[in-house]
Each structure stands twice: as structure tokens, then as C-alpha cells.
Amino acid sequence: MPEEPLQPAIAFAEFVIDTHHRRLVRDGQAVVLTAKAFDLLTFLASNNGRIVTKDEIIEAVWDDKFVEESNLVVQISNLRRALGETPNSPRFLVTVPGKGYKFAADIEQNGFLIETHRVSELTIEQHEEIVGQKRATTWKWVAAGSAGLIAVGLLVTFGAFRGGTSPPARGEQVKLAKITTSGKVTAASMSPDGTFAVYSQKEESGESLWIRQIETGSESRIVEPRPIEYVGMTVAPDGQYIYASVFSKNEIDPAIVRIPIIGGPGVQIPNVATGSSISISPDGKRFAFTSSENISNETHFGVANIDGSNKRTIIRAKHDIRYLTMFQSSPVAWAPDGSEIALAAHEKSEAGSPHAILMVNPENGSERYLTPQRWKNIEDIAWLDEDRLAFIATEENGPANQIWVFSRRSGQAKRVTNDLRSHNWLGVANGKLLTVQLTASSSLRIGEIDEPGRSIKFQEIFTASEYVDELDWDLNGGVVYASRTGGTSELWRMNADGSSPKQLTTNANVTFGITVSPVDGSLVFASRQNGKRGIWISDPSGGSLRSLSEGGDQAPDISRDGKVVFHRGIGFAEGIFLTSQDHPTPRLLRAKCYFPAISPDGKQAACYFMDIANDRKWNIALVSTETGDLIRTLTLPVPIYERQVRFHPDGRHLTQIYTSGQNLNLILLPLDGGEARIFEGLGKGSSNLAEWSPDGQRFLYPVITESQDAVLLSDL
């Protein structure tokens, strides 16, 4: 079908599609859209009144590359939200079942768009969409204050990839090649000679382990799926073995397993437990690792012989001073000459950006900083060569989990990615990096229990192409949630059918946890302010923000009488705390307990703890909110990875969403120790918790769909 020339401006109702500046304007105000959503809107509007099939859309908007249909669904949902409509009440975007979509509006096409508003800041962000082995680059524009119009040609020269926090000029981008296409990769590494990639992958019955020839693309599964979680992966220097860190069931101790590269039974390495990748010395005789010592409130850095013998702790990091990265990451990297080991460390500080890179001598334990520069977070590190260290870090106000390269010769660190994806894991060979790129979409749902059928009936009310997993009911039956739609993580509200979304806060910087007070509708949430995490509160409309606590605080929950319980930690873990209007100073309720919930009557709190004294598994403690004494210990009949419980409004059960393979289920755990009930059918993906309506008839929950694939970066 021949394409008609695109008009610079397409006007309909109160909207104008400004194709010249690639933005949507509503009543003179810019509407935030992702680059792909803008392309989709422009294509649909250009075919106004005609039914276009899904294949036509994918061919036009994604250049006919392989794209999962869920990607189109997410972008359609984004457009509906931006246009102020829902699938049941469309204004412009009509779904034609079994055929496709039709844009229905009175269109006015113009040759130009006259702007009369002022612009104070213009940000350009490159969004790379990797499909198959090719990369399509689009641009996201956000505008606000200083006067006048700025030429597009001038703006594009600022580019988006290298040079500290500044993007590079075009032509300097790193090259990316997609290694896997399943979207289910959980961890990855690469052989030292760059011949093959190894990766773990989610399947229906657990996680499996695969090997893939990078040059030919041939791959094979070397370990069958099992109900375990791969949390670290390293290939030995000789390329003969994979050293994988794994968690099994509800065990508190991870294990290191040595697996032949050709497959076969694994052998556990004794004496060492780590929840991250190890780093093997260049001669293959020793490995470095980080580990957690929960009893002593420490994280450790040490070395051991390759068989686990002669373990030696080099750094004991006390959590009130320092915390070493030690879970689902590659936080250690033995230098190519073997003389030092790079280590990611969280240094407790009154200022923000507390993460640094230490260089540690494995023989005498001496340490120094690789660079005085600090980041909000550092998780993965790997040596590209004797001069350059690559690492994955987040700046205080920058995009999450981007790849950086530090040069010892220049003394400078440069960011080499700047996209809308986050990155995890680093493998290195021949100056190339292997990483796992992640994109996420969210679905908020309202579920009801079908008691006779032991299943769940649910209704999807909202979708987004981002993480939206912090949410609660408000007092009027609407939904309060956190979203980064406007660029920062803010509180939003919408109706229970997903209509009328409205931003409530500005600069709230919501992090982990939202709860609504049953007393007066106040919004209680975890926030990061000035580099510090704490619990904050606002009025029901999002105003009058004030601090309730600070000290690495997160995961709040609130009882009907207004008592607030939360977890103090994030590196410097202490336990669960309680505060209330009568006792506003937070009080330690129980040490070394995590992710709490409070009963409706405010008399009990539930939290996860490592039951070291008994079965050495994760169990749940019921604690008195008056004395902090242990009331009862509850054991879990199924493996749990996302440990966040809530009390059912009846006060007699705890509820927990958990994953079985890729399926989400709900468990109701009686407080009296009776038999748990399991309900299936919440969907596929991951989730954290169920927030119950006051009558206990419905629950609100998020479903996160993550697409994770291994990507090879070159020309760094």
C-alpha cells in the first residue's frame, strides 16, 4: 500500500499531533508519550476512519520486524490513557474484534503548527528498540520553560550515548547484537574467549540452563528446568565449567554449583555461600565472592580456593558503616594482572550517591577507591582489559541500571548506554560485553476468589509500559499507585475501572511501598529524598508532604487505627519498626525481620525472617505490636521468592502472591497454623502483593511482565 506524505500537524478535537517536533499537544499543553506510542498514534490518525489490521500496524510502526503482540497491546493502552479513554468508552480509538483497530475522529490536517506557549527546558532521550539483530533508534522529547522555538537539526546533534552524563554524538554509539529472543533470561555470562554465552531461563517448571554459540547462534539446554533461582553465573578461565549460584525453595543459604560446560551433574562447592556471581582469578586457582552474615549484621568479602577450601574473609562490612553488594549481581571482578580485585560497596553517608568501587589487594587486604566518583547504586562490574572497568550503575537523577566504563589511564568514567531499558549482569571477552537487557510492562488487576473452584476471577483495569507495582485502595474505592509517566516516581489516582488517572504529587520520589490510612485517607509511602530513604505521608490529595521516618525505611503498612509498620534497612538492615500518632518516634518492634504487615486491629505484625535456629529456611513471624514478642512462627508450604504478605481483612489469614513457574497464585495462610489454601489463575508474570478491599471481597494486585534477553555490546 503506497504511503501518503505525512502532514506536519494533524488536529482532532482538543489534540494536535505535531509530527515536525514529534509530540502530542492537548489544549496547548504537551502530553507525555513514548516514542513508539507517538509513531503508533501518527499511523492510526493518518488512516483515520479505516480499519487497520495488527499486521499492518506492526509493518508500519515496527518496520515488519518480529514483535510480540503484547507490545502492541501495551502501546494501544498507553494511547488510550493519553487520549483520556478506556476500551469500554473509546473516543477515538476503536477496537474491531478479530480485525484490528480504527481511528475515528474529525481530522484537520495543516501545513504548520503555531506555538504560543513558553518553553523552559528541553530534554532529548534516545530510546533504542532492539528487534532481532537490528537496532531502530527513535527519540523522546520532553519540553518545558525559556522562550522560543529551537531548531530540530541543532537538537539532534546532542546525541544520546557516551561521555559522562552527556550523550555522545551520532556515530559514536556502541553496537548491540541480540543474543537471545525468548524474553525469559534471568542471568547470563560469557566464556573468556567470547565463543559462547551461558544463561538461565524461566520455564513452566522452574529455571533451566542454556549454552549458545555466539557466532553461529546454535544453542542447547544443558540443565533441565528445576524449581530453583539462578542468582549468579561465571565461566571459568579455561572455559570448561560454569560456576552458578542458586537458591532452592525457601532456603536461606544459596549454593555454588560447578557444572560442566557440556552439561551433566553439578557439584556443590562446599564452605562458601553467595547469592551473586563469583569472580575467578586469572590463573583459575581462586575465586572472590561477597556474602551475607545476617547474625552479625555484616556483609563479607573474601577469597577461597577454586574447590572452596582455604576460605579467607578480607573485609567484614558492618552495616552501620558499609554494605557490600551481594545478591543477584556480579559485584566482584579480579583484575587481569591478578594483583587487585574490584568490589562494589555501599558506603554509609549523610550525602546521596553512596556507592563506590573499591580496589582490594587479595594478599594483604589493603584497599583504595578506584575513583572518587559516587553513584546512587552499583551492582555489576567486569574488566574489559587492563585499563578499563565496565560496571552497571544508577546516577542519583539518571536512568536506572546503565552501563559505564572507567579508564584508569584517563581517570574518567563514561556512561555508554542511555536508553529506556535497564541492564543486569556483565560478562566480558575480547573487549566485548554481554549483558541482560530488561523491558517491563505492568497490568493492574482486581481479583475475586472463586472459593468452590479454588481459582481467581480478575478484571484488568490498567496497563503501562513501565513498572507499576506500588498501589492501594483509597477510601472512595479508587486506586492510588506510583508511576514514572511524568519522569519522576509520583503518586497517581484513578477510578477502579482504570478511568480518569490524575497525578497527585510532585517530587515525591516514591520508592518501595504505598498504603492508604483507613482513618482519614492519608497517603503513606516510601520515598527517597536528598539521597535518603524514609517513610513520608501526605493528605489524600497528595499535598502537605511530611516525613515520618528516615534511615533506609521502606514497605509501610497501616492498621485501621492508624498504626504504621515498616522495614528499616536497604543494606543497613535492622528490622521492622512501628510508629503511630500517639508515639510518632519509630520504635524497633523486632530485629532481623523483613517486609512487614500489620493486622487490621493493630495488635499483631507479620514479617519474614531467616529461621536459622530451626530449619534454616525463610519463615513468617507473628509479633505483638505492644511488646515485640514472638506469638507464633508460620511455615510456608510452597517456595516464595517475593516475600510480601498482607493480612486479610478478616484478621484470621495472611495472604501472599507467589509464582509457580510463570503462573501467579494466591495463598491464604491461617494464623492458627491450619492448612493453607491455594488459589490459581492470577495470570502469568511476577507480582508482589495483594491489597484487599475493606470488605475482603476483592483484592488489587499488579502483574509485571518482563522481557529479558542477553545482548552483546561491542565498539565500547
N, C-alpha and C positions, 0 to 999 in steps of 0.2 A: 504494500500500500504506500503510495507516494506521500511524503511528509509535506505539510503545508508550512510556509515560513512562519516562524513564531513572532507574534506581536510583542513589542516591548512592555505593554501593560494590558492586563485583562481584568476588567471590572465587573463585579456582580454583587448585588445587594450592598452591604456596607464594606465589602472587601475589595482590595486591588492586589492582583498578582503582578509584582514588579519584576519582570523577567530580566531586565537590564542589571539590576542590583541583587537579583536572586533573593527576594524576600516577599513575605505576605504582609499586607498592611490592612488594619481594620480601623476605620474611623480615624485615620491619620496616625495610628499607633502600630509599631511593628509587632507582629505575632511570632513567637519563637517556634521555628520548625527545624528539624534535622534536614540536612542536605537532600537525603533520599526522599523524605516526605515532600519536600518542595518539588523535586522532579516529578513525583507521582501526581501531585496536585496540578502541576502545569500540564502534564499529559492528559489528565482526565478533563480539565477545563477546556483544553484545545479540541477535545472530542465531545463537547457539550451536546447532550441530547441523544447520543449514540451509545448503545450497549457495547462495551469493550470487554473482551474475554481476559481471563487471567494470563493466558499465553501471550496475548498482545501486550499487556502491561509489562510482563517480565521482559519481553523482547525489546520494548521501547525504553523502559526505565533502567533495566539491568543489562542491557545490551545482549539479551538472549543467553547470558551466562547461567550456569547452574545455580539456582537459588531455591531454598526451601520455601514452600508455600506459606509457612508460618511467618516468614519475614514480610511477605506482602500483607498478611493479616495485621501484623503489628503496625505497619505503616498506615494502613487504612484506619486503624483505631486512632493513631496519632492525629490524622487529618480530621476525623470526626470530632475529637476533643478540641482541636484548634478552631474548628468551624462552629462549635457550640451545638453539636447534635449528638444523638445516640442512634444505634442501629434500629431501635423501635420508633424513633421520631426523627427521621432524616430531613434535613432542609435542602441539601444539595446532592449528597452522595447516596445513591440508591443501590442497594444490593439486589441483583436479579438472580434468584436461586437457580443453580445449575448452569448459569451462563456467564456472569461476571458482574460488572458494575456500570452504572450510568450516572454521569454528572448532569443534573437538571437545574439550570439557573438561567435567568435572563442575563446574557453576556453582552458587555460593551467592550469592544476592542479599540484601543487607542494607540497612536504612534509614539506618545511620550507620556511621562508622569511628572507633574509639577509638585515639588516638595516645598512645604511652608514651615515644617517643624524644625527645631534645633537639634543638633547632634553634638554630644559631648565626648563620646568615646567610641572607638570602632575597634572591634576585635575580629581577627580572622583566624579560624581554626581549621586545619586540614583534617578531613575525615577520609581515611583510606578504607575502601571496601575490597577485601581480598576474596576473589571468587576463582576457584580452580587454581591455575598457576599464574593468573594475571592480576594486576592491580589497577583499579579505577579510582582516580582521585577526584573528590568533589570538595567544595569549600562551604564552610558555615560562617555566616556573617551575623554579628550582633552589633547593633548600633545604639548609642545614647550620648548627648551634650556638646560642645564647641559648634561654631556656626558653619553653615555652608555645605556644599557638595564636594566630595573628594573623588577624583578620577579613579575608575576601576583599574586601569593599567598601572597606576602608581601603587595601589594597594597590593596587587598580586606580587610585586617584587619582594615583599617581605617574607614570602615563602612559609614553610612550616616544619622543617625537621632539624637541624643541627645548630649548635652554637649556644651553649649555656641554656638559659631560659628562652633565648630568642630562636625562632625557627630559621632554618637555613634557606639560602637562595635556591631556586629551582636548579635541578641538575646535580644537586648535592645529596639527594635522598639516598638512603640505604636501599638496597634491593631486597625484596621479600619474595620467598617462594613457599607456597603452602605444601607441607609435607603430608598431612593427614586431612581427611574430609569427613570423618564421622561426626565431628562436633562433640564427641564424648570423652576426649582425652583428659585425664586427671593429673598426670605427672609425666615428665619426659626428660631424657638426657641423650647424649650423643657419644659415639665411640671416639677416642682420641685421634684416630686417623681420619675422621669425618666420613667413613664409609657407610655407617648405618645409624639410624635413630632407634631408641628404645622408648616405649611409652606404655602407660597403663590406660585402661579404657573401661568406662562403665558399661555393664551389660545387665540383662534382666536379673541374673542370679548373683551379681556381685561385680568385682573388678577383675579384669584379665590383663595379661602382659604380652606385648607385641614387639616384634623387631621389623624394621623396614629398611631396605636398601635405598639410600638417598638417590643414587644415580639412576637406578632402573625403576624404582617405585614398587618393586615386588615386596610383599610383606607376609608375615606368618605369625600366628599366635603361638607363643612358646610356653605360656602358663594359662591353664583354663580358668574361667571366672570362679571366684570364691567370695564368700561374704567377709571380705577384708577391705581395708582402705590403704592405698599406697600413698605415703606421705613423704617419700624421699627416694631418689634414684641416682646412682652413679655407676659409670662403666670403668672398670679397672684399666690402668695404663696399657696393659698388654692386650686389651680387648677380649679377654677370654670369659670374664664374669661380670654380671650385674650385681651390685650391692643395693638392695631395696630395703627401705624402712617401711614397716607395715604396722597397722593397728588391726586387731581382731576383736570382734564382738564388743563387749563393754570393758575390755581390759584397760588398765591404766598404764601399763608398760608396753611401749612399742618394741618391736624386734627388728634386728638387722638380719636379712636373709641373703646369702650368696647363691646366685642362680647362674648356671652355665648359659652362655650366650646362645647356645644351640637348643636350650630348653632342657627340661628334666627336673628331678627333685632338687629343691633348695636346701641349704644347710644353714641353720641359725648360727650367727656369730655370738658366742657367749660373752658375758660380763659387761656388755655395752648396750644401752637402750637410748635411742634417739628418735625423735619424731620428725627429723629432717634428713636431707641428703648429707652423707659424709663426703669428705674430700681426701683423696688418696695421694700420698707423697709421690713425687716424680719417679722414684725408684720402685714404687709399688709395695714397699715393705711396711708402711704405717698408714694410718688414716687419722684425720682430725674430725671432731664432732662437737656438737653442743647438746646439752641435756638439761632436764629439769630435776631439781631436788626439792619437791614440794614441802617435805617435812621441815627442812632448814630454811625455807623461803629463799632459795638461791637458784640461779641457773649456772651451769658449769661449762667450761671449755676445756677440752683435753685431747690427748692423743693416745693411740693404742697400736699394738702390732696388728698386722692385717688379719690375724686369726683371733683377735680380741684379747690376747694376753698382754701383760705389762701395761695395763691401763694407767694413765697418769693424768691427774687433774692439774691444769696450768692456771686457770682463772676460776675463782669462786666469786660470782657476782651476787652481792647482797641486794635484794630487791629494793631496798630503800635508797640505793645509790646507783645501781646499774642493772640492766636486764639484757640478756643475750638472746637474739632471735633463735628460736628453737622448734618451730612447728610448721610443717608443710612449706618448706623453703629450702634453699641451698645457701646457708649463711656463712659457710667457711670455704676458703679457696687457698690451697697450698701454692705458693709462688713457684714459677717454673724452675728456679735455681735451687729450690728446697730450703732456703735459708729462713724464710718467714712464712707466716700464714695470715691471710687477710680474714677479718672477722667483723660481722655486722653487730653493732652494740647500741643499746638504748641507754644514754647517759641521762640520769635524772637531773632536771634543770628547771629553774624558775622561768626561763625563756622557752619559746616554742622551738620546733625543729630539733628534737633531742637525739636523732640517730646519727651515728658517726661510723667510720670504718677504722678499725684498729689493725695495726701490723704487729704480730706477736712472734717472738723468737721461740720455736718449739723446744730448744735445748735449755735455755736459762729463764724463760718466761718473761723477758723484758718486752715492753710494749710501747708503741708510739702511734700517733694519729697519722693516717695516710695523707689526710688533708684537713685543714681547719674547718672546711665547709660542712654544714649540717643539713639534714633533711628531716622532713616530718616522719618518714618511715623508710627503712631499707630492709629488703627481705632476701634477695638473691645476689650472689657475687660469683664471678668467674674470670680467670686471667685469659685475655686474648693472646698475649705474648709477654715477654719480659718487661715491656714498658707499660702496657695498657691493661687496666682492670675494668671489666664491664660489671654493671650492677643495676638492679631494678629498685627504683626509689620513687617516693612521692614528695613533692615540694609542699610547703605549707598552704599555698593557694593555687597549686598547679594540678594538672590532670593526674589521676591515680595510676600508680604502678607503671611508670615509663622507664625505658632503658637508657642508661647513662654510660659514658666511657670516660675514665680518668686516665690521664697520661702522666707518668712520673717525670718525664723529661720537661713537659711544659708546666706541670703543676696545676693544670686546669681540668675541670670536669665539664663535659658537654652532654646535653641530652640529645639522643639520636632518634627518638621516636616522640611523636606528639599527636596521638590520634585518640579516637573515642573508645578504643579498646584498652583493657588493662592487660598486663603481662605477668606471667608467673614462670618460675624455673629458668635456669640458664645452663645450657651445655655449650661447650666450645671445642672447636677443632679447626686448624689451618686458618685462623683469623676470622672464622665464621661463628655465628651464634645460633643456637637452637633455643627457642622459647615457646611457651604456650600462650596463644592469644585468646582472649575471652571477650565475648559479647553476651549481653544478657537482655532478656525481656521479662516483664512481670505481668501477672494476671491476678487481680484481686477478686476473691470469690466469697459468696455467702453460702454456707453449708447447713444442711439439716440432717439429723441422724434418722435413718430408717431402721428402727430398733428390731423389727422382726427379721428383716433381711440382712442385718449386720452390715449395712452399706451406707453410703453418703449420697444424698442428692444435693447438687450445688448449682448456683447461678453465677456466671461470670458478670461482673459489673464494671470492670475497668481493665485496660491493658496499657502498657507503656514499654518503650524500648530502652529501659534502664532498670536499675534495682529499685523496687518499691516493696520493702518488706517490713517497714515500721508503721504500725497502724493500730487504731482502736475505734470503738463506737463513741459517738458523742451523746449527750443527754437527750438529744432530739431524734435519735435513731439514724443520724448521718454517720459518715466515716471521716475520721481525721487520719491523715497519712503524711509521710515525708516524701518529698520529690525534689529532684535537681533540675526540673524543667526550666527554671529561670536562671540556672547557672550555679546557684548555691543550694545546699540542702535546707529546705524550708518546710514549715507545716502548711498543709493544704486541707481543705474540707470539700466534700462532695455529698450529694444525696445518696441514699442506699441503692438507687438504681444506676449510679455512675454519672448522673447529670449534674450540671452546674458546679464544676470544680472551681475553687476560689483559693488563691494564696492568702494565708493568714499572717505570716511573719516575714520579717526582713532581717537578714544577718543572724538568724537563729543557729545556723550551722548544726543541724540535728545530726546526731551520730547513731547511737545504738540504743533504741528503746523509746516508746511513746506510751503513755497511759493517760486516761481522762478521769478526773476526780468525780466520783458519784455524788459528792457533797454539793459542789457548785459548778461543775463543768470545766474547772481549770485544766489546762494542758500541762502535763508534767513530762519532761523529755530529757534525754541525754544530749549534751551539746559540747562542742569544742570551741572555747573562747580564749584568745590570746595564747594558744598553744597548750591549754589545759582542758582536760575533760571533766565535766561535772554534771550535776542534775539541776535543771532550770525549770521554772514554772511561768506560765502566762495566764491571762484571763481567757475565757472561752473564745474570744475573737482574735487571739494571738498578740494582744497588747500587754503592756505593763510587765515586761520580762524582768525576772529577778532570779538570783542564784539561790539554790537550796543547799548545794554542797559542791566541793571540788576536791580532786585527789584521784583522778583516774576513774571516776564513777560512771556507771552505765546500767542498762537493763532495769529501769524502775518498774514497780508495780504498786498499786494502791488499793486499799480496802474501802469498804463502804463508809467507815468513819473517818477516812482521810489519812490513815497511816501510810507512809511511803517506805517501801523497802527497796534496796538497790544493791548492786555489786560494786565494790571498790577494788579496782585492780588495773587491768590492761598493762601487764608487765610487772607492776609492783603489787601483786595480788595480796589482799589482806582478808577478805571475806565479805559477808553481807552486813549491811547497816540498816538502821531504822531511824526515821525521823517523823515528826508529826507537828501539828500546830501547837500542842501543849509542850512538846520537847523538840524545838527546832534544831538543836545541835545533834548531828548524826551520832548514833550510838552503835558500837560494834555488837552485832547480835550473835554471830558465830564466825570464827576464823576458818579459812580454807574451805569455804562453801561458795558456790558459784550460781549465777543466773537464777535469782530467787523469784518466788511468787508469794503472795500473801492471801490468806483465807478471807472470804467475804466479811466475817465477823472481826477480823483483825487480830485474832488470838494465836494463829499459827503462821509460820512461814515455811515454805518448802524450798530446798536448794540441792543442787548436785554436789557430791563430794567424792573424793577418792577414798574408798574404804580399804585402807592399807592394812588395818588390824585384822580384817576378816578374809574376804575373798579376793582382795586386790582388784576390785572392779569399781566402775562408776555406779554409785547407788544414790538414792534420794533420802535426804534427812528432813524430818518434820521437827520444827524447832518452836519452842514457846517464845512469843514476842515479848512477854513480860520478863522472863528470866534468861532466855537464850539456851535453856536446857534442851537436850535431845529428847523428843517424845517417842519417836519411832523411826526405824530405818525401813525403807521400801526398796525392794529389788525389782529389776526390770526383766520382763520375760522375753524381750526382743532386743537386738542391737540398736543402740541410739547413737547418732553422731551429732545431731543438732540438739543440744541439751537446753531446752527452754520449756518449762512447764507453766501451766496456769491452773488455778482452782476452778472447778465447775461451780456455777452459781449456787448449786445445792449444798456446797460446803462439804460434801462427802467423797468427792473424787478429785484426783489430779488428771489433767488432760495433756497429752503430748502428741504432736505430729512426728512421724518418723518415716524413713524411707526403706522400702524393701525392694532391692534392685533399683528400678527407676520409678516405682509406684509409691505414691503417698498414701499413708494410712493414719488413722486416729486411734489412740489407745486411751481408755478410761481406766485409771488405776485407783481402786478403792483405798481410802485412808486406813481402813481397818485391817488391811493385809489380805483381803479376799482376792478372788480370781479376777484378773484384768479382762476387759472386753475390748476387742479389736474390731474396728470398722474400716472397710476398704472403699476405694473409689473416689479419693480426693483429686486424682489426676496424676500426671507424670511431671517430674521435675524435682525441685527441692523447696522446702518451706521451713519456717522456724517455729511458729506458734499459732494457736487458735485463740482468738479473743471472743468471749461469749457475750451475747446479748443478756441484759439483766434477767430476763425470764428463762434463760437457759435453753430456749428453743432453737436458736440459730447461733452460728459462730462465723466470724470473719477470719479469713486466712489468705496469705499470699502464696502464689506458686511462681517460682523463679525458674525460667528455662535458660540454661546456659549453653552456649555453643563454644567449645574449647577445642582448638586444633593446634598442632605443632607447626611452627613456621621457622624457616631458615633465613637469617639475615646475613647479607654479605656487603662488601664495599663500605665497611664501617670506618 
